[in-house]
């Protein structure tokens, strides 16, 4: 399972960060929400799970 942390600016996707570890994704989510975009109303940060495609089948 992979995890994406997505930053939206004015409801448009601005950037995304992809992690293989859920703890790393949660840490980045908290860092972005709590430190970088704390008082900004134009930015929104979300995390979502992404299923990995293994290429077989």
Jmol script that loads the backbone (N, CA, C; Angstrom):
load data "model"
ATOM      1  N   UNK A   1       0.849  -1.174   0.000  1.00  0.00           N
ATOM      2  CA  UNK A   1       0.000   0.000   0.000  1.00  0.00           C
ATOM      3  C   UNK A   1       0.893   1.235   0.000  1.00  0.00           C
ATOM      4  N   UNK A   2       0.544   2.193  -0.809  1.00  0.00           N
ATOM      5  CA  UNK A   2       1.235   3.474  -0.836  1.00  0.00           C
ATOM      6  C   UNK A   2       0.301   4.554  -0.316  1.00  0.00           C
ATOM      7  N   UNK A   3       0.894   5.650   0.104  1.00  0.00           N
ATOM      8  CA  UNK A   3       0.128   6.749   0.684  1.00  0.00           C
ATOM      9  C   UNK A   3       0.553   8.048   0.013  1.00  0.00           C
ATOM     10  N   UNK A   4      -0.433   8.861  -0.345  1.00  0.00           N
ATOM     11  CA  UNK A   4      -0.159  10.152  -0.962  1.00  0.00           C
ATOM     12  C   UNK A   4      -0.613  11.259  -0.030  1.00  0.00           C
ATOM     13  N   UNK A   5       0.254  12.233   0.146  1.00  0.00           N
ATOM     14  CA  UNK A   5      -0.092  13.448   0.858  1.00  0.00           C
ATOM     15  C   UNK A   5      -0.216  14.528  -0.211  1.00  0.00           C
ATOM     16  N   UNK A   6      -1.419  15.066  -0.352  1.00  0.00           N
ATOM     17  CA  UNK A   6      -1.717  16.001  -1.429  1.00  0.00           C
ATOM     18  C   UNK A   6      -1.962  17.382  -0.840  1.00  0.00           C
ATOM     19  N   UNK A   7      -1.328  18.381  -1.439  1.00  0.00           N
ATOM     20  CA  UNK A   7      -1.518  19.770  -1.047  1.00  0.00           C
ATOM     21  C   UNK A   7      -2.369  20.434  -2.118  1.00  0.00           C
ATOM     22  N   UNK A   8      -3.489  21.007  -1.690  1.00  0.00           N
ATOM     23  CA  UNK A   8      -4.376  21.736  -2.587  1.00  0.00           C
ATOM     24  C   UNK A   8      -4.253  23.229  -2.315  1.00  0.00           C
ATOM     25  N   UNK A   9      -4.168  24.008  -3.382  1.00  0.00           N
ATOM     26  CA  UNK A   9      -4.190  25.464  -3.268  1.00  0.00           C
ATOM     27  C   UNK A   9      -5.444  25.947  -3.981  1.00  0.00           C
ATOM     28  N   UNK A  10      -6.339  26.551  -3.263  1.00  0.00           N
ATOM     29  CA  UNK A  10      -7.594  27.057  -3.798  1.00  0.00           C
ATOM     30  C   UNK A  10      -8.350  25.949  -4.544  1.00  0.00           C
ATOM     31  N   UNK A  11      -8.415  24.777  -3.921  1.00  0.00           N
ATOM     32  CA  UNK A  11      -9.104  23.584  -4.422  1.00  0.00           C
ATOM     33  C   UNK A  11      -8.518  23.019  -5.717  1.00  0.00           C
ATOM     34  N   UNK A  12      -7.281  23.370  -6.045  1.00  0.00           N
ATOM     35  CA  UNK A  12      -6.573  22.802  -7.187  1.00  0.00           C
ATOM     36  C   UNK A  12      -5.332  22.113  -6.647  1.00  0.00           C
ATOM     37  N   UNK A  13      -5.067  20.892  -7.135  1.00  0.00           N
ATOM     38  CA  UNK A  13      -3.920  20.138  -6.644  1.00  0.00           C
ATOM     39  C   UNK A  13      -2.631  20.881  -6.955  1.00  0.00           C
ATOM     40  N   UNK A  14      -1.861  21.146  -5.906  1.00  0.00           N
ATOM     41  CA  UNK A  14      -0.617  21.901  -6.041  1.00  0.00           C
ATOM     42  C   UNK A  14       0.587  20.974  -6.076  1.00  0.00           C
ATOM     43  N   UNK A  15       0.634  20.022  -5.150  1.00  0.00           N
ATOM     44  CA  UNK A  15       1.743  19.075  -5.117  1.00  0.00           C
ATOM     45  C   UNK A  15       1.298  17.805  -4.412  1.00  0.00           C
ATOM     46  N   UNK A  16       2.048  16.738  -4.660  1.00  0.00           N
ATOM     47  CA  UNK A  16       1.772  15.479  -3.961  1.00  0.00           C
ATOM     48  C   UNK A  16       3.081  14.812  -3.592  1.00  0.00           C
ATOM     49  N   UNK A  17       3.055  14.156  -2.461  1.00  0.00           N
ATOM     50  CA  UNK A  17       4.205  13.443  -1.925  1.00  0.00           C
ATOM     51  C   UNK A  17       3.767  11.997  -1.730  1.00  0.00           C
ATOM     52  N   UNK A  18       4.549  11.051  -2.242  1.00  0.00           N
ATOM     53  CA  UNK A  18       4.186   9.635  -2.179  1.00  0.00           C
ATOM     54  C   UNK A  18       5.113   8.921  -1.203  1.00  0.00           C
ATOM     55  N   UNK A  19       4.510   8.106  -0.324  1.00  0.00           N
ATOM     56  CA  UNK A  19       5.264   7.379   0.697  1.00  0.00           C
ATOM     57  C   UNK A  19       4.871   5.910   0.670  1.00  0.00           C
ATOM     58  N   UNK A  20       5.819   5.043   1.000  1.00  0.00           N
ATOM     59  CA  UNK A  20       5.558   3.614   1.132  1.00  0.00           C
ATOM     60  C   UNK A  20       5.179   3.245   2.558  1.00  0.00           C
ATOM     61  N   UNK A  21       5.491   4.111   3.495  1.00  0.00           N
ATOM     62  CA  UNK A  21       5.270   3.862   4.909  1.00  0.00           C
ATOM     63  C   UNK A  21       4.179   4.805   5.418  1.00  0.00           C
ATOM     64  N   UNK A  22       3.184   4.255   6.094  1.00  0.00           N
ATOM     65  CA  UNK A  22       2.076   5.071   6.594  1.00  0.00           C
ATOM     66  C   UNK A  22       2.535   6.074   7.636  1.00  0.00           C
ATOM     67  N   UNK A  23       3.462   5.684   8.492  1.00  0.00           N
ATOM     68  CA  UNK A  23       3.949   6.601   9.534  1.00  0.00           C
ATOM     69  C   UNK A  23       4.649   7.811   8.924  1.00  0.00           C
ATOM     70  N   UNK A  24       5.432   7.596   7.863  1.00  0.00           N
ATOM     71  CA  UNK A  24       6.098   8.712   7.192  1.00  0.00           C
ATOM     72  C   UNK A  24       5.076   9.660   6.570  1.00  0.00           C
ATOM     73  N   UNK A  25       4.029   9.095   5.981  1.00  0.00           N
ATOM     74  CA  UNK A  25       2.978   9.919   5.372  1.00  0.00           C
ATOM     75  C   UNK A  25       2.249  10.741   6.429  1.00  0.00           C
ATOM     76  N   UNK A  26       1.952  10.132   7.558  1.00  0.00           N
ATOM     77  CA  UNK A  26       1.264  10.851   8.635  1.00  0.00           C
ATOM     78  C   UNK A  26       2.156  11.962   9.201  1.00  0.00           C
ATOM     79  N   UNK A  27       3.440  11.683   9.346  1.00  0.00           N
ATOM     80  CA  UNK A  27       4.366  12.708   9.832  1.00  0.00           C
ATOM     81  C   UNK A  27       4.432  13.894   8.876  1.00  0.00           C
ATOM     82  N   UNK A  28       4.472  13.621   7.574  1.00  0.00           N
ATOM     83  CA  UNK A  28       4.501  14.702   6.587  1.00  0.00           C
ATOM     84  C   UNK A  28       3.194  15.486   6.593  1.00  0.00           C
ATOM     85  N   UNK A  29       2.082  14.779   6.746  1.00  0.00           N
ATOM     86  CA  UNK A  29       0.773  15.427   6.822  1.00  0.00           C
ATOM     87  C   UNK A  29       0.726  16.401   8.001  1.00  0.00           C
ATOM     88  N   UNK A  30       1.175  15.954   9.161  1.00  0.00           N
ATOM     89  CA  UNK A  30       1.173  16.815  10.346  1.00  0.00           C
ATOM     90  C   UNK A  30       2.157  17.969  10.198  1.00  0.00           C
ATOM     91  N   UNK A  31       3.291  17.712   9.557  1.00  0.00           N
ATOM     92  CA  UNK A  31       4.279  18.775   9.356  1.00  0.00           C
ATOM     93  C   UNK A  31       3.711  19.868   8.453  1.00  0.00           C
ATOM     94  N   UNK A  32       3.068  19.461   7.369  1.00  0.00           N
ATOM     95  CA  UNK A  32       2.520  20.445   6.439  1.00  0.00           C
ATOM     96  C   UNK A  32       1.334  21.197   7.037  1.00  0.00           C
ATOM     97  N   UNK A  33       0.448  20.475   7.709  1.00  0.00           N
ATOM     98  CA  UNK A  33      -0.729  21.119   8.307  1.00  0.00           C
ATOM     99  C   UNK A  33      -0.352  22.012   9.480  1.00  0.00           C
ATOM    100  N   UNK A  34       0.561  21.544  10.306  1.00  0.00           N
ATOM    101  CA  UNK A  34       0.852  22.239  11.553  1.00  0.00           C
ATOM    102  C   UNK A  34       1.922  23.291  11.469  1.00  0.00           C
ATOM    103  N   UNK A  35       2.845  23.160  10.522  1.00  0.00           N
ATOM    104  CA  UNK A  35       3.967  24.091  10.475  1.00  0.00           C
ATOM    105  C   UNK A  35       3.886  24.982   9.239  1.00  0.00           C
ATOM    106  N   UNK A  36       3.826  24.379   8.088  1.00  0.00           N
ATOM    107  CA  UNK A  36       3.951  25.150   6.852  1.00  0.00           C
ATOM    108  C   UNK A  36       2.684  25.911   6.482  1.00  0.00           C
ATOM    109  N   UNK A  37       1.529  25.263   6.573  1.00  0.00           N
ATOM    110  CA  UNK A  37       0.283  25.889   6.135  1.00  0.00           C
ATOM    111  C   UNK A  37      -0.686  26.110   7.288  1.00  0.00           C
ATOM    112  N   UNK A  38      -0.176  26.405   8.453  1.00  0.00           N
ATOM    113  CA  UNK A  38      -1.002  26.522   9.657  1.00  0.00           C
ATOM    114  C   UNK A  38      -2.085  27.580   9.529  1.00  0.00           C
ATOM    115  N   UNK A  39      -1.744  28.781   9.141  1.00  0.00           N
ATOM    116  CA  UNK A  39      -2.705  29.883   9.129  1.00  0.00           C
ATOM    117  C   UNK A  39      -3.169  30.260   7.733  1.00  0.00           C
ATOM    118  N   UNK A  40      -2.918  29.413   6.770  1.00  0.00           N
ATOM    119  CA  UNK A  40      -3.293  29.729   5.404  1.00  0.00           C
ATOM    120  C   UNK A  40      -4.631  29.082   5.067  1.00  0.00           C
ATOM    121  N   UNK A  41      -5.596  29.897   4.709  1.00  0.00           N
ATOM    122  CA  UNK A  41      -6.923  29.378   4.373  1.00  0.00           C
ATOM    123  C   UNK A  41      -6.998  28.895   2.932  1.00  0.00           C
ATOM    124  N   UNK A  42      -6.049  29.279   2.106  1.00  0.00           N
ATOM    125  CA  UNK A  42      -6.068  28.887   0.697  1.00  0.00           C
ATOM    126  C   UNK A  42      -5.515  27.474   0.495  1.00  0.00           C
ATOM    127  N   UNK A  43      -4.755  26.972   1.460  1.00  0.00           N
ATOM    128  CA  UNK A  43      -4.140  25.652   1.338  1.00  0.00           C
ATOM    129  C   UNK A  43      -4.907  24.623   2.151  1.00  0.00           C
ATOM    130  N   UNK A  44      -4.961  23.406   1.614  1.00  0.00           N
ATOM    131  CA  UNK A  44      -5.586  22.280   2.296  1.00  0.00           C
ATOM    132  C   UNK A  44      -4.679  21.078   2.071  1.00  0.00           C
ATOM    133  N   UNK A  45      -4.470  20.264   3.089  1.00  0.00           N
ATOM    134  CA  UNK A  45      -3.594  19.100   3.003  1.00  0.00           C
ATOM    135  C   UNK A  45      -4.396  17.865   3.364  1.00  0.00           C
ATOM    136  N   UNK A  46      -4.309  16.826   2.514  1.00  0.00           N
ATOM    137  CA  UNK A  46      -5.034  15.577   2.746  1.00  0.00           C
ATOM    138  C   UNK A  46      -4.125  14.390   2.471  1.00  0.00           C
ATOM    139  N   UNK A  47      -4.497  13.263   3.058  1.00  0.00           N
ATOM    140  CA  UNK A  47      -3.774  12.018   2.822  1.00  0.00           C
ATOM    141  C   UNK A  47      -4.744  10.981   2.289  1.00  0.00           C
ATOM    142  N   UNK A  48      -4.288  10.174   1.314  1.00  0.00           N
ATOM    143  CA  UNK A  48      -5.119   9.094   0.807  1.00  0.00           C
ATOM    144  C   UNK A  48      -4.265   7.868   0.539  1.00  0.00           C
ATOM    145  N   UNK A  49      -4.901   6.703   0.640  1.00  0.00           N
ATOM    146  CA  UNK A  49      -4.228   5.440   0.362  1.00  0.00           C
ATOM    147  C   UNK A  49      -4.348   5.120  -1.116  1.00  0.00           C
ATOM    148  N   UNK A  50      -3.274   4.578  -1.679  1.00  0.00           N
ATOM    149  CA  UNK A  50      -3.267   4.207  -3.091  1.00  0.00           C
ATOM    150  C   UNK A  50      -2.854   2.744  -3.169  1.00  0.00           C
ATOM    151  N   UNK A  51      -3.663   1.954  -3.873  1.00  0.00           N
ATOM    152  CA  UNK A  51      -3.317   0.545  -4.048  1.00  0.00           C
ATOM    153  C   UNK A  51      -2.211   0.419  -5.063  1.00  0.00           C
ATOM    154  N   UNK A  52      -1.259  -0.465  -4.779  1.00  0.00           N
ATOM    155  CA  UNK A  52      -0.155  -0.705  -5.695  1.00  0.00           C
ATOM    156  C   UNK A  52      -0.550  -1.723  -6.734  1.00  0.00           C
ATOM    157  N   UNK A  53      -0.163  -1.466  -7.957  1.00  0.00           N
ATOM    158  CA  UNK A  53      -0.384  -2.413  -9.039  1.00  0.00           C
ATOM    159  C   UNK A  53       0.889  -3.211  -9.199  1.00  0.00           C
ATOM    160  N   UNK A  54       0.787  -4.540  -9.092  1.00  0.00           N
ATOM    161  CA  UNK A  54       1.985  -5.372  -9.132  1.00  0.00           C
ATOM    162  C   UNK A  54       2.373  -5.801 -10.541  1.00  0.00           C
ATOM    163  N   UNK A  55       1.548  -5.522 -11.544  1.00  0.00           N
ATOM    164  CA  UNK A  55       1.915  -5.824 -12.921  1.00  0.00           C
ATOM    165  C   UNK A  55       1.673  -7.257 -13.345  1.00  0.00           C
ATOM    166  N   UNK A  56       1.087  -8.066 -12.496  1.00  0.00           N
ATOM    167  CA  UNK A  56       0.816  -9.458 -12.833  1.00  0.00           C
ATOM    168  C   UNK A  56      -0.688  -9.656 -12.952  1.00  0.00           C
ATOM    169  N   UNK A  57      -1.034 -10.607 -13.833  1.00  0.00           N
ATOM    170  CA  UNK A  57      -2.391 -10.968 -13.791  1.00  0.00           C
ATOM    171  C   UNK A  57      -3.243 -10.817 -14.934  1.00  0.00           C
TER     172      UNK A  57
END
end "model"
wireframe off; spacefill off
backbone 0.3
color backbone group
